[in-house]
């Protein structure tokens, strides 16, 4: 069982080092080069299995079974060569005559081998078994292996030659393909002269171990670069989204929050009221006096300056609170935290500023304050209505002055 023991060891090593590629959840399902590599490794796995099974069938002289198994053996061998050629062209990721030739050679070799195996069922041109189940080889078997050795040799020479000229990732890939071809060429030649030795399995075992080292490191680097690129794109998209959101929620004239932002935050406050999480919240409603008069007598440019000045006064006084422009001359501020705790002092200082402006003919702003009362306020609108009433009372008082 020496012959089968080599195949069993090769199969175990194959499973151990390539488990992450062979399993269904591998990235091979999404990346073409990984998918081609996975197909090749599966073909190699089935080659090991047929190679392991061959010896016990041969030892027990099960002529018909060993004949069928040998046919399958050569078919799987040809399939593994085809998938190897496809993987080479995909892994190199290049458009060249060599890559195209590689695919063509793999397809032609597979087709020719199937024809040989079909003919061999009727006329022994590749192998046959005598009455004592002794294995005999024929010219088609030797030709099969010679062609393989030549294909591996041609690809290896070309890849190693390109390695000298290539740089970075391309150099790495050409070297991996070239060294694998050298190993396979050597052991295919040995298999030609020693049909009862598992040299082909040894070649695949050493070659796939070498590929594992190169391809795995290459895969890690490719994935790292891919993740970095995705993170960079995501970062740019987040920045663009944030910028677009800021523009959509900002009043272009005053640079405070606009009515769209106000409506969104009102929804949030309503949810907090419903859930019982809203505490220590005050609402200030502002209205700028005499804006229409300014627009009519001095023009809209002066009216815009008047609005900006009013907004600056509000923001300066309530610097820790979000301020919203919800209409032409209407502003709102949400008081919480430090501004809510100091609301009386802030309102008093604000009113003093407005009184001074009134006497000097500067910008006059009426305001009204309402505080959240959990016992009676079921919606934000109730808070707003109280603040709005106070604002109009203050506005009338200022106009009368």
C-alpha positions in Angstrom: 0.0 0.0 0.0 3.0 2.3 -0.4 1.5 3.8 -3.6 -1.8 4.7 -1.9 -0.1 6.0 1.3 1.5 8.8 -0.7 -1.8 9.8 -2.1 -3.4 9.7 1.4 -0.7 12.0 2.8 -1.0 14.3 -0.2 -4.8 14.4 0.2 -4.6 15.2 4.0 -2.0 18.0 3.4 -4.3 19.3 0.6 -7.2 19.6 2.9 -5.2 21.1 5.7 -3.5 23.9 3.8 -6.4 24.7 1.4 -9.4 24.4 3.8 -10.3 28.1 3.6 -10.3 27.9 -0.2 -12.2 24.6 -0.5 -15.0 25.4 1.8 -18.2 26.9 0.4 -18.0 30.2 2.3 -14.7 31.1 0.6 -14.2 34.4 -1.2 -13.8 32.2 -4.3 -17.5 32.6 -5.0 -17.1 36.3 -5.9 -13.5 36.8 -7.3 -12.8 35.2 -10.7 -9.1 34.3 -9.9 -10.2 32.7 -6.6 -13.0 30.8 -8.3 -10.5 29.4 -10.9 -8.1 28.5 -8.1 -10.9 26.7 -6.2 -11.9 24.7 -9.2 -8.3 23.6 -9.8 -7.9 22.6 -6.1 -11.1 20.5 -6.3 -9.8 18.8 -9.4 -6.5 18.0 -7.6 -8.4 16.6 -4.7 -10.3 14.3 -6.9 -7.1 13.3 -8.6 -5.6 12.3 -5.2 -8.8 10.2 -4.4 -8.6 8.3 -7.7 -4.9 7.7 -7.2 -5.5 6.4 -3.7 -8.3 4.0 -4.9 -6.3 2.6 -7.8 -3.8 0.5 -5.8 -6.3 -1.6 -3.7 -8.3 -2.4 -6.8 -5.2 -3.4 -8.6 -3.9 -5.4 -5.6 -7.2 -7.4 -5.4 -7.1 -8.0 -9.2 -10.5 -6.5 -9.8 -9.9 -6.1 -13.5 -13.1 -4.5 -14.6 -13.2 -2.0 -11.7 -9.5 -1.1 -12.0 -10.0 -0.5 -15.7 -12.9 1.9 -15.1 -11.0 3.5 -12.3 -7.9 4.0 -14.5 -10.1 5.6 -17.2 -11.5 8.0 -14.5 -7.9 8.6 -13.2 -6.7 9.9 -16.6 -9.9 11.9 -17.1 -9.5 13.6 -13.7 -5.8 14.2 -14.5 -6.8 15.9 -17.8 -9.5 17.9 -16.0 -6.9 19.2 -13.4 -4.6 20.3 -16.2 -7.5 22.1 -17.9 -8.4 23.9 -14.7 -4.8 24.7 -14.1 -4.5 26.4 -17.5 -7.7 28.3 -16.9 -6.4 29.4 -13.5 -3.1 30.6 -15.0 -4.9 32.9 -17.5 -7.2 34.3 -14.9 -4.6 34.7 -12.2 -2.2 36.6 -14.5 -5.1 38.9 -15.4 -3.6 40.0 -18.6 -4.5 40.0 -22.3 -1.6 38.4 -24.2 -1.0 35.7 -26.8 0.6 33.5 -24.1 -2.5 33.8 -21.9 -4.8 33.0 -24.8 -2.6 30.1 -25.9 -2.7 28.7 -22.3 -6.5 28.5 -22.4 -6.5 26.9 -25.9 -3.9 24.3 -24.9 -5.9 23.3 -21.8 -9.1 22.9 -23.8 -7.4 21.0 -26.6 -5.6 18.7 -24.2 -8.8 17.9 -22.3 -10.7 17.1 -25.5 -7.9 14.9 -26.9 -7.6 13.0 -23.7 -11.3 12.3 -23.6 -11.2 11.0 -27.2 -8.2 8.8 -26.3 -10.0 7.3 -23.3 -13.2 6.6 -25.3 -11.1 4.8 -28.0 -9.2 3.0 -25.3 -12.4 1.3 -24.2 -12.4 -0.6 -27.5 -8.8 -0.5 -28.6 -6.0 -0.3 -26.0 -4.0 2.7 -27.1 -3.3 4.2 -23.6 -3.3 1.2 -21.2 -4.7 -2.3 -20.8 -4.8 -5.1 -18.2 -4.0 -8.8 -19.1 -5.8 -11.8 -17.7 -3.7 -11.6 -14.6 -4.7 -7.9 -14.1 -1.2 -6.8 -14.9 -1.1 -3.1 -15.9 0.4 -2.4 -19.3 0.9 1.0 -20.8 0.7 2.1 -24.5 1.9 5.0 -26.6 -1.1 7.3 -25.9 -0.3 7.2 -22.2 3.3 8.2 -22.8 2.2 10.8 -25.3 -0.3 12.2 -22.7 2.4 12.7 -20.1 5.0 14.0 -22.6 2.5 16.7 -23.8 1.9 17.6 -20.2 5.6 17.9 -19.5 6.1 20.1 -22.6 3.1 22.4 -21.7 4.4 22.8 -18.1 7.9 23.5 -19.5 6.8 26.1 -22.0 4.7 27.9 -19.5 7.4 27.8 -16.9 10.1 29.1 -19.2 7.9 31.9 -20.3 6.8 32.9 -16.8 10.3 32.8 -15.3 11.5 34.9 -18.3 8.8 37.5 -17.6 9.6 37.5 -13.9 12.9 39.2 -14.7 11.0 42.1 -16.4 7.9 42.2 -14.2 7.5 44.3 -11.1 5.6 44.1 -7.8 2.4 42.0 -8.0 3.0 40.8 -11.6 6.5 39.6 -10.8 5.1 37.7 -7.8 2.4 36.0 -9.9 4.7 35.0 -12.8 7.2 33.5 -10.3 4.5 31.4 -8.7 3.2 30.0 -12.0 6.8 29.4 -13.2 7.9 27.4 -10.2 4.8 25.3 -10.1 5.4 24.4 -13.8 9.0 23.4 -13.1 7.9 21.1 -10.2 5.2 19.5 -12.3 7.4 19.1 -15.4 10.0 17.2 -13.3 7.5 14.8 -11.7 5.6 14.2 -14.9 8.8 13.1 -16.6 9.5 10.8 -13.6 5.9 9.4 -13.9 6.6 8.6 -17.6 9.4 6.2 -16.7 7.9 4.8 -13.4 4.2 4.1 -13.9 3.9 2.3 -10.6 5.2 5.2 -8.5 3.0 8.1 -7.4 5.2 10.8 -8.8 2.3 12.8 -10.2 0.7 13.0 -6.8 4.0 14.1 -5.3 4.4 16.8 -7.9 0.9 18.1 -7.2 1.5 18.0 -3.4 4.7 20.1 -3.7 3.3 22.4 -6.4 0.1 23.2 -4.5 2.1 23.8 -1.3 4.2 26.3 -3.2 1.1 27.9 -4.7 -0.5 28.1 -1.3 2.5 30.1 0.0 2.5 32.5 -3.0 -1.3 32.7 -3.7 -2.2 33.1 0.0 0.1 36.0 0.5 -1.0 37.5 -2.8 -4.6 37.1 -1.7 -4.0 38.7 1.6 -2.3 41.7 0.0 -5.0 42.0 -2.7 -7.8 41.8 -0.1 -5.9 44.4 2.0 -5.7 46.8 -0.9 -9.3 46.1 -1.8 -10.5 46.8 1.8 -8.4 50.0 1.9 -9.9 51.1 -1.4 -13.5 50.4 -0.1 -12.8 52.2 3.1 -11.4 55.2 1.2 -14.5 55.3 -1.1 -16.8 54.9 1.9 -15.0 57.7 3.7 -15.4 60.0 0.7 -19.1 59.0 0.4 -19.7 59.7 4.0 -18.0 63.1 3.7 -20.1 63.9 0.6 -23.2 62.7 2.3 -22.5 64.7 5.4 -21.7 67.8 3.3 -25.0 67.3 1.3 -26.9 66.8 4.5 -25.4 69.9 6.0 -26.3 71.9 2.9 -29.9 70.5 2.9 -30.4 71.4 6.6 -28.7 74.8 6.6 -30.3 78.2 5.9 -28.2 79.7 3.2 -28.6 83.3 4.4 -27.9 83.0 8.1 -26.0 79.6 8.2 -28.2 78.4 11.1 -30.4 75.3 10.8 -33.4 75.6 8.4 -37.0 74.5 8.6 -36.2 71.0 7.3 -33.8 70.4 10.1 -36.4 71.9 12.5 -39.1 69.5 11.4 -36.8 66.6 11.8 -35.8 67.6 15.3 -39.4 68.2 16.2 -40.2 64.6 15.3 -37.3 63.5 17.5 -38.7 65.5 20.5 -42.2 64.1 19.9 -40.7 60.6 20.2 -38.9 61.5 23.4 -42.1 63.0 24.8 -44.0 59.8 24.0 -41.3 57.6 25.5 -41.0 59.7 28.6 -37.3 60.6 28.0 -37.7 64.3 27.5 -36.6 66.4 30.5 -35.3 69.9 31.1 -36.3 71.3 27.8 -37.3 74.9 26.9 -38.4 76.4 23.6 -37.8 80.0 22.5 -39.7 81.5 19.6 -38.4 84.7 18.0 -39.9 87.2 15.6 -38.0 90.1 14.1 -39.9 93.4 14.2 -40.3 95.7 11.3 -38.7 93.5 8.6 -41.4 94.4 6.1 -40.9 98.1 6.8 -37.1 97.7 6.2 -37.7 95.8 2.9 -40.2 98.4 1.7 -38.2 101.5 2.6 -34.6 100.4 2.3 -34.8 97.4 -0.1 -34.4 93.7 0.3 -30.6 93.8 0.6 -30.9 95.9 3.7 -33.7 93.5 4.9 -31.3 90.6 4.5 -28.7 92.4 6.6 -31.4 93.0 9.2 -32.2 89.3 9.3 -28.5 88.3 9.6 -28.0 90.8 12.4 -31.0 89.5 14.3 -29.8 85.9 13.9 -26.3 86.9 15.2 -27.9 88.4 18.3 -29.9 85.2 19.0 -26.9 82.9 18.4 -24.5 85.0 20.5 -26.9 85.0 23.4 -27.9 81.3 23.2 -24.6 79.9 22.1 -25.2 76.4 23.5 -28.5 75.9 21.9 -29.5 74.9 18.3 -31.1 77.9 16.4 -33.5 77.4 13.5 -34.8 79.9 10.9 -38.3 78.6 10.3 -39.7 81.6 8.3 -38.7 84.9 6.8 -38.4 86.7 10.1 -39.1 83.8 12.5 -36.5 81.9 14.5 -36.6 79.1 17.1 -34.1 77.9 19.7 -34.2 74.6 21.7 -32.9 75.2 25.2 -31.3 72.3 27.0 -28.3 71.7 29.2 -26.4 74.8 30.3 -28.7 77.2 28.4 -31.8 75.7 30.0 -30.3 75.9 33.5 -29.4 79.6 32.9 -32.5 80.4 30.9 -33.7 83.2 33.3 -30.4 85.0 33.2 -30.1 84.6 29.4 -33.6 85.9 28.7 -33.0 88.8 31.0 -29.7 89.7 29.2 -31.4 89.2 25.8 -34.3 91.5 26.8 -31.8 94.2 28.0 -30.1 94.0 24.6 -33.4 94.4 22.8 -34.4 97.4 25.0 -31.2 99.1 24.2 -31.7 98.4 20.4 -35.2 99.8 20.7 -33.9 103.0 22.1 -31.2 103.3 19.5 -33.3 102.3 16.5 -31.4 99.0 15.9 -32.7 95.5 15.4 -35.6 94.6 17.6 -36.6 91.0 18.3 -39.6 89.7 20.2 -39.3 86.4 22.0 -41.4 84.0 24.0 -40.3 81.1 26.3 -42.1 77.9 27.1 -40.8 75.1 29.3 -41.7 71.4 28.9 -44.3 70.2 31.5 -44.5 66.4 31.5 -47.9 66.6 33.3 -49.6 68.5 30.5 -47.5 68.4 27.3 -48.3 65.4 25.1 -46.8 66.9 21.9 -44.2 69.5 20.9 -47.0 71.6 19.4 -48.4 72.4 22.9 -45.0 73.7 24.0 -44.7 75.7 20.8 -48.2 77.3 21.1 -47.4 78.6 24.7 -44.1 80.1 23.5 -45.7 81.6 20.4 -48.4 83.3 22.5 -45.7 84.8 24.8 -43.8 86.0 21.8 -46.8 87.8 20.3 -47.5 89.4 23.7 -43.9 90.6 23.8 -44.1 91.8 20.2 -47.2 93.9 20.9 -45.5 95.4 24.0 -42.4 96.3 22.0 -44.5 97.9 19.2 -46.4 100.0 21.6 -43.1 101.2 23.0 
